[in-house]
Amino acid sequence: MIYFDNAATTYPKPKTVYQSVMAAMTEYGANPGRGSHAMAIEGARVIYETRELLAQLFNLDDPMRVIFTFNATDALNQAIKGVLNSGDHVVTTAMEHNSVLRPIKEIEKQGVENTIVQCASDGRVNVKDIEAAVKENTKLVATTHVSNLTGTIMPIEEIGQMCKRKNLLYLVDGSQSAGVLDIDMKKYNIDLLAMPGHKGLLGPQGTGVLLINCDSVIRQLKEGGTGSESSSMVQPDFYPDKLESGTHNLPGIAGLNAGIKYILNKGTKSIYSHEKKLIDLFINEIKKNPKIKIYGPEDIDYRCGVVPINIEGIDSSDVAYRLDTEYGIAVRPGLHCAPLAHKTIGTDKIGAVRFGVGPFNKKPEILAAAKALNEISANQ
């Protein structure tokens, strides 16, 4: 199998990730933070070390403000619903995933206003348009860093600077960029950074993270056992316990720990450079075929990880099915949980075939995918 569905979840993972998951299950698989015996203590140590690694990777001063969630959706819901109140206004963009759009539309029912800023047909956004959407009651700006549909890299540093000038909170969805692009929370003025553990961070599914770089009040969305202040029936009011009720996904976090160590050792610049070269090769190969439509920025410097395409006259699902069954190539067709993004690039009626490269893809796989697409387009 040639795997090009890394935008959904990265596969394979480094061997150390699998080994760390198994070690957590077989060597210290107790409940971290809920006991004083050696196994519970070792689990708590791994979890805290992972907080430190994440704080290091994203330049966050306090590891205790690294909040573990079950995925990026969980982290984004916590950030959006935990910050906004009735009467507030939030600005976002048309290139967002439903994990941003749906929570924002849901809290409309509670009196939270929103403005969705339109983007160019290649997915790029103008910071001036975001600034123009700001109102007196705007509290939060929420944008993706990299579009899960087009791979478009958003100007998060410039957006962060604008938010700082206007005293607005800035939430970044790092689902497609964390572990691939450099993200410096302090330099980019990011207040809230949400991400999955199972994509660019190379960890297992069922892991996610919210990093908090602000002093604003963030309401918890659930209450329960935290292993702290157990004599009280009131939720603790300090991080991370305030936002982390219930037993942690220890095996998942242990695997995430190994994934982050791999990234810190390899370096995001090296990972991005590798993926960028593969995407550039792929685009240059398939653009020779006039039947293949490529979406997203033409300039490779504005694209990361993802190339969506369509073949003239063939449904995106049919292309994906043939790639899978005839060529052993895994891709993702359809609407990619991003309806406004598809509308922006003109594929809301037809969908697209998304190729997502990862750190372990190789040049021969890119050439094989281009060859397969050419053959499919020639044999409709």
N, C-alpha and C positions, 0 to 999 in steps of 0.2 A: 504494500500500500504506500502510495505517495501522498503525504498528508499536507494539505493546504487549507486546513480549517483552524489555523492557529488564532484567528481573531475570535473564535468561539471558546476555545481552550487550547493551550499549548500542549503538543504531543510530539515526540516523547518528552519526558522530564529527564534531568540529570539523574544518573544512577543513585547518587547520594540522597536524592529526594525519596526514592522508593525505600532505600535502606533506613532512612530516618523514620519513615512512617512505620515500618515493621518493628524497629527498635522501640518506638513508643508503645506499640501494641503488645509487644512480647516481654519487654524488660522493665518498663515503669508505667504501665497503663492504668494507673490509679487516678483519683480525682484531684487535680492540682489545686492548691489553695484551700483544700478541705480537710487536711489532716497534717499531723506532725511526723508521720513515718517517712522513711527514706524514699519510697516510690512517689509519694505525693510531693515531697520537697523537690525531687528531680524534675517532675513535671512542671512545677512552678518555676524552677530555674530556667527550663527551656523556653517557657512562655515569656519570661522577663527578658531573656537574652534576645528573643525574636523582636520584642518591642525596641530594644536597643539597636538592633540591626536596621530596623525600619526607620528609626529616628536618624540614624547615621546616613542611610541611603537618600533620605529626602530632606536632610538638614533641618530637623526639628529638635529643639533644645531638650524637651522633657519627654522621655520615653513613656511616662505614665499617661501621656495624652495620645498614645497610640491605642486605638480602640479596636478590638477584634470583632468582626462581624462574620456572617456566613457567606457573604458574597458582596459584590459591588452594589447590587440593588438594595441590600440591607443597609449598607453604609450610606448610600444616597438618600434613602428614606429617612434615616436617622438625622442626617444633616439638614435636609429640607424641612421636614416636619418638626424637628427639634428647635429650629431657629425662628421660623416664621409664625406670626400671630395674625389674628383678624385685624384688618386695616393696613397690613404691610403690603408691599409690592415687590415682586421678584422679576428680574430680567433674565431671559435665557435665549437660545437660538434655535433655528429650524433644523439644525444638524444634530440635535440631541437624540439619544436613545430613549426608549419608553421608560427606562428606569429613572430618568429625570422628568420627562414630560408627564407621565401618569401621576406621580406624587404631586406635581404642581397643579395639574387639573383637578385632582381630588381635593386639595385644600382650597380651591375656589369656593367649595361648599361652605367653608368656614370663614369666608370673607377675605381671603388673601388674593390680591390682584396679581396678574402676570402680563408681561409683554414678551412675545416671541419675535426676536429679530430675524428678518429674512437674510439669506446668504446668497452668494453668487452661485452660478450653475456648477462650479467645480467644488463647492462646499466651503469656500473661504468666506470669512466674515470681516467686515470693516469695524474696527474698534470705535470709530466715530458714530456708527449706527447704534452700537451698544450704549455709548454715552448719551446719545440723543434720546434713548428710551428711558433714561433715568428720570424719576419723578421725586417730589418732595418726600413721599412715603416709601421710596425704594429702600429696602434693607439688604437685599442679597442679589448678587449676580452669579449665575450658575452656568458654566459652559464645559463642554468636553475639551480635552486636550487634543485628542485625535479622533476623527470621525470613524465609527465602526463600519461605515458603509464605503466611504471614499478614501479613507486614510489621510484626509486633509489635516495638516497640523495647524491648530489654532494659535494665534499670537497671545499666549497666556501671560507672558511677561508684560506686554503693553496693557492688557486688560487689567492685570493686577495693579499696575501703576495708576491707571484711571480710578480703580476702586479705592486705592489708598488716598488719592486726592479728594475723593468725594465721601470718604469715611463710610464705605460700603463693605459688607462682607463678601468675600470671593470664594466660591465653591468650585473646585475643579474635579471633573470626572476623569480619572486617569486610567480607565479600563483598558485602553489600547496603547498606552504610553508607558505606564509604570514598569520599570525594569528594562526599557528599551531606550527612551529618551531621558536626558538629564532633567530632573525636576528638583529645584531648590526652593523650598517653601518660603524661606526668608527673602531670598533675592527676588522671587517672583511675586511677593506679597500675597501668597495663598493662605487663606484663613482655614479652609477645610479642604482636605484632599481625600477622595474616595477611590477605592480600587479593589479589584478581585485579587485573590492570591493565586488563582489557577491559570492566569494568562501570562503576561510578561514576567511576573515574579516567579514563575516555574513551579509553584506549589500545587498541592492537591485541590480538587474541587471541594466546595463546602468551606472555603476560607475567603475572608475579605477583611478590609481594613479601612478605618476612618482615622485620619490624623488631624489633630486640632491645634491650630496655631493662633488662637485668639482667646480673649477673656469673656466673650459674649456668653450669655446663659443658653445652654442647650438642654432642652427637656428630654428626659428619657422616654422612650416609647413603650417600655415594659419594666416591670418590677419583679424582684424575686431574690433568691439566695445569691450572695456574693462572696461568702466566706469571711466577710468583715461586718462588724457591728451587728452580730447575729442576735444580740439581745433586744434590738430595736425592730419594730414593725414598719419603720419608715425607711425608704430607699436611701443609701448613703449619698452624700452630696459632693463626692470627690471622684476624680478620674483615677483609674479607668472603671472603678466599681459602679459608678453611677449609671454607666451605659452598658455594662456587661453582666447581665443577670443570667444565672444558670451555669451549667458545666461547660467548660471550654471544649472546643474540638481539638484535643491535645494531639492526636496523631496527625491531623491536618496542619496544625501550627508547627509541629516538629518537621514535617515535610517542607513547609514554607520557610522555615529557618534554613534548611539546606539549600533551597532555591535562591534565597537572598545571598547566602554566602557564595554561591556560584557566580551570581551577578556582580557582587563586590569584587571578587577575584578577577573576573573576566573584564569588567568595566562596561558601562552602558555605551560608551563611545565605540567600542569594538563591536558590541552586539548590533548597534544601529548601523554601523558601517557595513557589516556583513549583510544585513537585511536590505539595506538601501541598494547595494550592488545587485542583489538578486532581483529586486523589483525593477530596477533600471534595465536589466537584461531582459526580463519578461516583457516589459512594455515595448522595448525596441524590437523584440521578436514578433509579437502579435500585431503591432501596428502596421506591419507590412501587408497584412491581410485586410482588404477593404470591407470584408463582411463582418469584421469584429469591431464593435464599438467599445471604446475604453472611457471610463468615467473618472472624474477627479482631476486634480491639478496636473497640468502638463509639465511644470517644473518639478523635477524629482525632489528638490530641496523642501518642497511644501507637502511632501507625502511620506507616510510612514506605514509600513506593514501590510497594506491592503490595496488590492487592485480589483475593482468590480468591472465586469464586462457583460456584453450580450452578443450573441451571434444572430445576424439578420435572418429573420424568418423562423427561428427556433425558440421555443419557450425556455426560460431559464431553468425550470425544473427538469426539462428534457435534457438539456445540456449537462446538468449535474448528474443526472441518472446515467447518461452514456459515459461520462468521465469515470464514474464509479464502476459500472458493470463491465465496460469494455476496456478500460485503461487502468483501473485500480487507483484512481486519483480522487481524493476526498476534498470536496468544496462545499460551499453553502449557497443555495439559491434562495430566491424569494424576496421578502421585504425587510428582513434583518432587524425587526423590532424598532424600526426607525422610519415611520410613515412620512413625516415631514421632510426628512432628508431625501427620501426617494422622490417626493414631490419636487424638491428643489432641483434635483438633477434630471427630472423628467422620466423617472422609471416607476412611478407610483402605480401604473396600470400593468406593467409587465415584469417588475422585479429585476433582479440582476444576479449574475453568478459571481460570488465573491471568492477571490483567492487571497488567503491570508498566510504570509510567509512567517517563519519562525527562526530561531537561532540555529536549529539543526537541519534546516533545508540546505540542499546542495545545488550547484549549477546544473548537473545532469537532470535533476528533477524539474528544474525550470524549463529546460529545453524539451523534456518529454511532455510537459504540459502544453507548451506552445505547439508542438507537433500534433498532439491530440486534438487541440482546438482547430487547427488547420484541416485535419482530416474530417472532423465532424462537420465543419462548415462546407466542405467539398462534397459531403455525402448526406445531404439533407433528406 
